[in-house]
Amino acid sequence: MANVVRAALVQATWTGDTESMVAKHEEHAREAARQGAKIIGFQEVFNAPYFCQVQEPEHYRWAEPVPDGPTTSRMQELARETGMVIVVPVFEVEQSGFYYNTAVVIDADGSVLGKYRKHHIPQVKGFWEKYYFKPGNLGWPVFDTAVGKIGVYICYDRHFPEGWRQLGLNGAQLVYNPSATHRGLSSHLWRLEQPAAAVANEYFVAAINRVGVEEYGDNDFYGTSYFVDPRGQFVGDTASDKEEELVVRDLDFDLVEEVRQQWAFYRDRRPDAYEGLVQP
Protein backbone atom coordinates (compact mmCIF):
# COMPACT_ATOMS: atom_id res chain seq x y z
CA MET A 1 0.00 0.00 0.00
CA ALA A 2 1.41 3.37 -1.02
CA ASN A 3 2.53 5.69 1.74
CA VAL A 4 0.69 8.78 0.48
CA VAL A 5 0.68 11.91 2.64
CA ARG A 6 -1.73 14.72 1.80
CA ALA A 7 0.26 17.90 2.49
CA ALA A 8 -0.63 21.58 2.40
CA LEU A 9 1.03 24.97 2.34
CA VAL A 10 -0.26 28.54 2.48
CA GLN A 11 1.00 31.62 0.63
CA ALA A 12 -0.70 34.65 2.14
CA THR A 13 -1.06 38.40 1.84
CA TRP A 14 -0.39 40.54 4.91
CA THR A 15 -3.59 41.63 6.65
CA GLY A 16 -2.20 44.54 8.68
CA ASP A 17 -2.15 42.99 12.15
CA THR A 18 -1.11 39.78 13.88
CA GLU A 19 -4.53 38.75 15.18
CA SER A 20 -6.22 38.74 11.77
CA MET A 21 -3.15 37.15 10.14
CA VAL A 22 -3.16 34.26 12.58
CA ALA A 23 -6.95 33.88 12.29
CA LYS A 24 -6.67 33.74 8.49
CA HIS A 25 -4.08 30.97 8.69
CA GLU A 26 -6.25 29.06 11.13
CA GLU A 27 -9.07 29.11 8.58
CA HIS A 28 -6.73 27.94 5.81
CA ALA A 29 -5.61 25.10 8.07
CA ARG A 30 -9.18 24.08 8.81
CA GLU A 31 -9.94 24.07 5.10
CA ALA A 32 -6.85 21.96 4.43
CA ALA A 33 -8.00 19.51 7.09
CA ARG A 34 -11.45 19.36 5.46
CA GLN A 35 -9.62 18.41 2.24
CA GLY A 36 -7.84 15.62 4.07
CA ALA A 37 -4.42 17.22 4.63
CA LYS A 38 -2.32 15.77 7.44
CA ILE A 39 0.45 18.40 7.46
CA ILE A 40 0.56 22.12 6.67
CA GLY A 41 3.27 24.78 6.61
CA PHE A 42 3.13 28.58 6.63
CA GLN A 43 5.39 31.28 5.16
CA GLU A 44 8.41 32.91 6.79
CA VAL A 45 7.47 34.87 9.95
CA PHE A 46 3.87 34.13 9.02
CA ASN A 47 2.17 36.17 11.76
CA ALA A 48 3.93 39.46 10.90
CA PRO A 49 4.79 41.58 7.87
CA TYR A 50 8.20 41.08 6.30
CA PHE A 51 9.61 43.92 8.43
CA CYS A 52 13.20 43.18 7.33
CA GLN A 53 12.71 45.56 4.40
CA VAL A 54 13.67 48.25 6.95
CA GLN A 55 15.99 48.49 9.96
CA GLU A 56 13.93 49.93 12.80
CA PRO A 57 13.89 48.90 16.48
CA GLU A 58 10.09 49.10 16.61
CA HIS A 59 9.95 45.75 14.79
CA TYR A 60 11.37 43.82 17.70
CA ARG A 61 7.78 43.95 18.95
CA TRP A 62 6.90 41.07 16.63
CA ALA A 63 9.20 38.69 18.55
CA GLU A 64 7.91 36.13 21.07
CA PRO A 65 9.23 33.12 22.97
CA VAL A 66 9.19 29.66 21.40
CA PRO A 67 7.59 27.38 22.43
CA ASP A 68 6.07 29.34 25.32
CA GLY A 69 4.72 32.28 23.33
CA PRO A 70 1.11 32.97 22.34
CA THR A 71 1.39 31.98 18.67
CA THR A 72 2.92 28.57 19.37
CA SER A 73 0.26 27.88 22.01
CA ARG A 74 -2.50 28.84 19.59
CA MET A 75 -1.02 26.63 16.87
CA GLN A 76 -0.84 23.72 19.32
CA GLU A 77 -4.58 24.08 19.86
CA LEU A 78 -5.09 24.20 16.09
CA ALA A 79 -3.04 21.04 15.60
CA ARG A 80 -5.14 19.21 18.20
CA GLU A 81 -8.34 20.50 16.59
CA THR A 82 -7.41 19.52 13.02
CA GLY A 83 -5.21 16.49 13.68
CA MET A 84 -2.52 17.99 11.44
CA VAL A 85 1.21 18.48 11.80
CA ILE A 86 1.92 22.24 11.55
CA VAL A 87 5.16 24.03 10.59
CA VAL A 88 4.99 27.50 12.18
CA PRO A 89 7.63 30.14 11.26
CA VAL A 90 7.91 33.03 13.76
CA PHE A 91 10.28 35.72 15.05
CA GLU A 92 11.73 34.18 18.21
CA VAL A 93 13.17 35.93 21.27
CA GLU A 94 15.18 33.56 23.45
CA GLN A 95 16.32 36.20 25.95
CA SER A 96 17.13 39.89 25.83
CA GLY A 97 19.33 40.49 22.77
CA PHE A 98 18.95 36.94 21.41
CA TYR A 99 16.58 36.87 18.44
CA TYR A 100 16.17 34.20 15.76
CA ASN A 101 14.24 33.52 12.58
CA THR A 102 12.61 30.29 13.70
CA ALA A 103 10.12 27.60 12.69
CA VAL A 104 8.50 25.45 15.36
CA VAL A 105 7.21 22.00 14.38
CA ILE A 106 4.03 20.86 16.12
CA ASP A 107 2.82 17.27 15.88
CA ALA A 108 -0.76 16.24 15.09
CA ASP A 109 -1.56 15.81 18.80
CA GLY A 110 -0.47 19.38 19.58
CA SER A 111 2.89 18.50 21.11
CA VAL A 112 5.89 20.67 20.25
CA LEU A 113 8.55 18.45 18.66
CA GLY A 114 11.17 21.18 18.45
CA LYS A 115 12.31 24.11 16.34
CA TYR A 116 14.69 25.06 13.55
CA ARG A 117 16.57 28.37 13.53
CA LYS A 118 17.58 29.88 10.19
CA HIS A 119 21.34 29.50 9.68
CA HIS A 120 22.11 31.89 6.83
CA ILE A 121 21.13 35.50 7.49
CA PRO A 122 21.13 37.99 4.57
CA GLN A 123 22.02 41.67 4.84
CA VAL A 124 21.24 43.26 1.48
CA LYS A 125 18.80 45.89 0.24
CA GLY A 126 15.25 44.91 1.13
CA PHE A 127 16.44 41.99 3.30
CA TRP A 128 18.14 43.58 6.31
CA GLU A 129 17.93 40.46 8.45
CA LYS A 130 21.22 40.73 10.34
CA TYR A 131 19.74 43.78 12.06
CA TYR A 132 17.21 41.46 13.74
CA PHE A 133 18.40 37.85 13.77
CA LYS A 134 21.33 35.87 15.13
CA PRO A 135 22.42 32.89 12.98
CA GLY A 136 20.75 29.62 13.88
CA ASN A 137 22.53 27.37 16.40
CA LEU A 138 20.32 24.27 16.64
CA GLY A 139 21.77 22.29 13.76
CA TRP A 140 19.61 20.59 11.14
CA PRO A 141 16.90 18.73 13.06
CA VAL A 142 14.53 16.31 11.36
CA PHE A 143 11.32 15.76 13.28
CA ASP A 144 9.65 12.37 13.57
CA THR A 145 6.02 13.44 13.10
CA ALA A 146 2.71 11.65 12.69
CA VAL A 147 3.15 11.78 8.90
CA GLY A 148 6.86 11.07 8.59
CA LYS A 149 10.25 12.70 8.93
CA ILE A 150 9.99 16.46 8.38
CA GLY A 151 12.77 19.05 8.09
CA VAL A 152 12.78 22.84 7.74
CA TYR A 153 15.08 25.21 5.83
CA ILE A 154 14.17 28.93 5.81
CA CYS A 155 14.27 31.29 2.79
CA TYR A 156 17.88 32.46 2.21
CA ASP A 157 19.08 29.08 3.49
CA ARG A 158 17.96 27.60 0.19
CA HIS A 159 20.96 29.11 -1.62
CA PHE A 160 23.34 26.94 0.44
CA PRO A 161 23.47 23.23 -0.48
CA GLU A 162 25.12 22.07 2.73
CA GLY A 163 21.99 22.32 4.88
CA TRP A 164 19.82 20.59 2.30
CA ARG A 165 22.29 17.70 2.35
CA GLN A 166 22.44 17.53 6.14
CA LEU A 167 18.65 17.33 6.32
CA GLY A 168 18.78 14.41 3.90
CA LEU A 169 21.49 12.70 5.91
CA ASN A 170 19.31 13.16 8.98
CA GLY A 171 16.50 11.26 7.26
CA ALA A 172 14.13 13.92 5.94
CA GLN A 173 11.33 12.78 3.63
CA LEU A 174 9.82 16.27 3.23
CA VAL A 175 11.47 19.65 3.85
CA TYR A 176 9.42 22.83 4.22
CA ASN A 177 11.15 25.99 2.97
CA PRO A 178 9.13 29.01 4.18
CA SER A 179 10.30 32.14 2.37
CA ALA A 180 9.81 35.81 1.55
CA THR A 181 11.33 36.52 -1.85
CA HIS A 182 10.43 39.19 -4.40
CA ARG A 183 10.49 39.73 -8.13
CA GLY A 184 13.97 40.56 -9.34
CA LEU A 185 17.36 38.96 -9.73
CA SER A 186 16.57 35.79 -7.78
CA SER A 187 13.09 35.07 -9.14
CA HIS A 188 14.40 32.76 -11.86
CA LEU A 189 16.12 30.71 -9.14
CA TRP A 190 12.80 30.02 -7.40
CA ARG A 191 11.82 27.27 -9.84
CA LEU A 192 15.40 25.98 -10.06
CA GLU A 193 16.98 25.70 -6.61
CA GLN A 194 14.37 23.75 -4.67
CA PRO A 195 13.77 21.18 -7.44
CA ALA A 196 17.55 20.78 -7.71
CA ALA A 197 17.80 20.30 -3.93
CA ALA A 198 14.98 17.74 -4.05
CA VAL A 199 16.86 15.80 -6.71
CA ALA A 200 20.30 16.02 -5.12
CA ASN A 201 18.99 14.94 -1.71
CA GLU A 202 16.13 12.70 -2.83
CA TYR A 203 13.19 14.00 -0.81
CA PHE A 204 10.11 16.19 -1.27
CA VAL A 205 10.33 19.98 -0.85
CA ALA A 206 7.51 22.39 -0.02
CA ALA A 207 8.56 25.84 -1.29
CA ILE A 208 6.44 28.63 0.25
CA ASN A 209 6.61 32.30 -0.71
CA ARG A 210 4.68 35.34 0.43
CA VAL A 211 2.51 37.18 -2.08
CA GLY A 212 1.82 40.88 -2.64
CA VAL A 213 3.35 44.22 -1.60
CA GLU A 214 3.47 45.07 2.10
CA GLU A 215 3.63 48.31 4.09
CA TYR A 216 7.34 48.45 5.01
CA GLY A 217 8.88 48.44 1.53
CA ASP A 218 8.35 47.91 -2.17
CA ASN A 219 9.28 44.22 -2.35
CA ASP A 220 6.71 42.49 -4.57
CA PHE A 221 6.45 38.97 -3.20
CA TYR A 222 5.48 36.73 -6.09
CA GLY A 223 4.03 33.62 -4.48
CA THR A 224 4.36 30.73 -6.96
CA SER A 225 4.58 28.27 -4.05
CA TYR A 226 4.76 24.57 -4.86
CA PHE A 227 5.57 21.01 -3.88
CA VAL A 228 8.33 19.20 -5.76
CA ASP A 229 9.14 15.49 -5.66
CA PRO A 230 12.49 13.65 -5.34
CA ARG A 231 12.80 13.54 -9.13
CA GLY A 232 12.53 17.33 -9.35
CA GLN A 233 9.01 17.29 -10.79
CA PHE A 234 6.33 19.69 -9.58
CA VAL A 235 3.46 17.94 -7.81
CA GLY A 236 0.54 19.61 -9.52
CA ASP A 237 0.64 23.24 -10.59
CA THR A 238 2.50 26.02 -8.83
CA ALA A 239 0.40 28.60 -6.99
CA SER A 240 -0.54 32.04 -8.32
CA ASP A 241 2.12 34.73 -8.57
CA LYS A 242 -0.36 37.39 -7.45
CA GLU A 243 -3.07 35.88 -5.24
CA GLU A 244 -3.23 34.24 -1.84
CA GLU A 245 -3.63 30.48 -2.10
CA LEU A 246 -3.92 27.26 -0.15
CA VAL A 247 -2.11 24.43 -1.95
CA VAL A 248 -2.98 20.80 -1.12
CA ARG A 249 -1.14 17.92 -2.77
CA ASP A 250 -0.72 14.14 -2.37
CA LEU A 251 2.91 13.12 -1.81
CA ASP A 252 3.91 9.47 -2.20
CA PHE A 253 6.62 9.07 0.41
CA ASP A 254 7.48 5.63 -1.03
CA LEU A 255 9.05 7.57 -3.91
CA VAL A 256 11.82 8.74 -1.55
CA GLU A 257 13.08 5.20 -1.01
CA GLU A 258 12.51 4.27 -4.65
CA VAL A 259 14.63 7.16 -5.92
CA ARG A 260 17.35 6.56 -3.34
CA GLN A 261 17.68 2.99 -4.52
CA GLN A 262 17.50 3.95 -8.20
CA TRP A 263 19.94 6.88 -8.21
CA ALA A 264 22.05 5.86 -5.19
CA PHE A 265 23.44 9.34 -4.55
CA TYR A 266 23.90 8.62 -0.85
CA ARG A 267 25.83 5.46 -1.59
CA ASP A 268 28.22 7.32 -3.88
CA ARG A 269 28.95 10.28 -1.62
CA ARG A 270 32.63 10.88 -0.79
CA PRO A 271 32.71 12.58 2.63
CA ASP A 272 36.34 11.50 2.96
CA ALA A 273 37.15 13.86 0.08
CA TYR A 274 35.14 16.87 1.23
CA GLU A 275 37.34 18.29 3.99
CA GLY A 276 37.98 21.49 2.06
CA LEU A 277 34.30 22.36 2.05
CA VAL A 278 34.31 23.17 5.77
CA GLN A 279 37.51 25.21 5.87
CA PRO A 280 36.77 28.90 6.61
N, C-alpha and C positions, 0 to 999 in steps of 0.2 A: 504493500500500500504506500503510495507516494506521501512524502512528508511535506505537505503543502501548508504554508503559513500565509494567511491573508494579512497583509501589512498596509499601513496607511502613513501618510505624511500630510502636513498642512503648510501651504505658503499663504501668508496673510498680509493684509494691509494694516497699517498702524491706525488705531482708533482714536488716539488722543489721550488716553489714560489707562492705567494698569488694570483697574477693575473691569472695564468693558473689554479690554484685550484678553484677559484671562477668561472672562465669561464667554467670549466668542470662541475661544479654543475649546472650552468645555463642551459647547454645542457641536463643534466639529467632531470632537471625540465621541460624543454620544451618537452622532450620525454614522461615524465609522463603525462603531459597535453594532448599530442596527444593520449595517451592511456585512457584518460578520468578521470585521477586523479583530485581530488578537494582539496587535502592537501598533503604536502610533508614535511619531516623533514630530516635534515642533522646530521652528526656525531659531537661529542664533539670538540669544537674549530675548526670548519670545514675548515676554510680558512688558517690554519697554520699547521705546523707539531705538533706532540705531544712533545713539548719542555720540558715538566715536567720530562722527563727522566734524565735531568741534572739540576743543579742549577747555572745558569749563568745570570748576569744582562743584557746581550745583548738581551735576549728573551722578555724583556719588550717592545721591538719594535713592537711586534705583537698586542699590545693592542690598542684599539680605543674606542671613546665614543659610547654610545648606548642611544638613537636612532640616534644621530646626526653624527655618523661616516660614512665613505664611504661604508662599506659593507652593513650596514642596508639600506642606501639610494638605493644602487644597488638592493638589494633584494626587496625593495618596488616597484621598477620599474618592476622587474621580476614578482611579484605578480599581478600587474596590467596587464601585458602582457599576463600572462597565466590564470588569473582568479582563482588562487589557493591560499589557506592559506599556509604559509611557516613558519616552525620552524627553526630558524637560531642561532646556538650556536657559540659564539665568546668570545674572551678575552676582557673584558670591563675595561676601565679606567674611573672612575667617577671624580676623581681629583687627584692631585699629591699624591702618596702613597696609593690610594684607588683603588684596582684592584679586579675584580670578574670574576669567571667562569660563564658565563651568556648565556641565550638563549632568543632571542627576538621573539615574536610571531606577525606575520604580517597577516592581514586579506586579503581576496581575492581582495579587492579594493585597496590594497596597504597601508592601514592605519596601523599604529603601535598600537596594542592593549595593549602592555605592555611587561614586561620581567620577567624572573625567574632567580634568582641567586642561584647557587649550595650551599647547606647548609653544607654538610659534606665534609671536605677537607682532603685527605689522605697525609701522610708524611712517606712513606716507599720506599724501593729501587725501582727505576724505575718510581716512582709516587711521585715526590717531589713537591707536589702542594702547601703546606703551604708557600713555598718560594715565590710564586707568588700571591696567592689568599687569600683574606679575606673571612670568612664564609658569606653565603648569609643572607640578612636582609630584604627581601621583602615578607616573608611568603610563602604561598602555593597557588598562584593565579591560578584560572581556567578561561580561556578566552572564551567568548561567540563569537565564530567565525561563518563564513558563513556556516560551515558544522556541527557545534555542539560545545559542551563544551570540550575544549582541555586544558590539563595540561602538565607540563614538570617536569621531575626529571632527574638529570644529573649523570651518571656513578656511582661513589662511593656511591651516595645517595641510590642506589637500595638495599644496604645491611641493610638499616634502615627502618623498617616497618611503623614508625610513619608518615613519609611524604606521603607514599602511601595512608595511611588511611585518612590523612587530605585532600588530593586531591579528594578522593572519597566523603568525607563529604561536600566538596565544589562543588560537582556536576559533576566531570569529567566523560565523556563518553569514552575518549581516552587519554592516557598519553604517550607522547614521552619520551624515555629514551636514549638520545645520550650519547655514551660511547667511551672509549679507553681502552680496556682490552686485555691482552695478554695470550698466552698459559702458563699454569702453575697451581698453586694451586687453583685458582678461576675459571678455565675454566669449571669445572663440574657444577659450580653454575649458569653458564650463561643460561642453559636450564631449570633451576629449580626455580630461584628466581622470575623472571618476570612472568612466568605462575602462580606461587603461589600468587604473588601480585595481578594479574588479578582476580584470584578466590576469594581471601580474600576480595577484594574491589569491585568486580563485575563491571569491565569495561575492555575495550580493552587496550593493551599495545603494543607500537611499540619499540622494542629493537634494537638499532643501534650500531654497533661496527665498528671501523676502520679495515683495512685489510692491511697486509704486514709489512715489516721491514722498519723503517725510519732512517734518518741520525744521530739522536742525541742519539741513544742507540740501544740495541739489543732486545727490546721488539718485539715480533712477534704477531702482532694483527691479530686475527683469524676470523674476520668477523662473519659469521653465524647469521646475522641479521634476524629478523622475526617480524611478527605480531602474537599476541596471543589473544584469545577471553575471555569473562568473565567466561567461563567454564574451562579455562586453556588449551584449545586446540589450536595448531598452525593453523593459517589460511594459508593454502598452505604450501609449503616447506620452510625450512630455506634457507638463501643465502649460497653461497660458503664460505668455510673457507680459501680460498686462493686468490680469484679473486674479483675485483671490481664488484659491481652489483647494479642495480636499481630494487627494489622490489615494485610491485603494487598489491594490494589486495582489494577485496570488503569486507567491514565490515558492518554487519547489526546492526545498533545502537539500533534497537528494542530489540535485545537480552539483552541489559543492563537492561532494565526494566523487561523483562521476568525473568531473573535470580534473580533480586532483589526481585521479588514477590515470586519466587519459593524457594529460599534458605533463604531469610529474615534475612541475617546477620546484616543489619543495624537496624532492629527492635530489635534484641536480644543483641545488644551491652549493656555494663554496664559501661558507663562513670563514674557513681557514685562510682564505685569500683576501678577505675584506678588511684587514686591519687598518689600512689607510683611510677608510671611510670615516673612522671615528677620531682621527687626529685633528686637533683644533687648527 
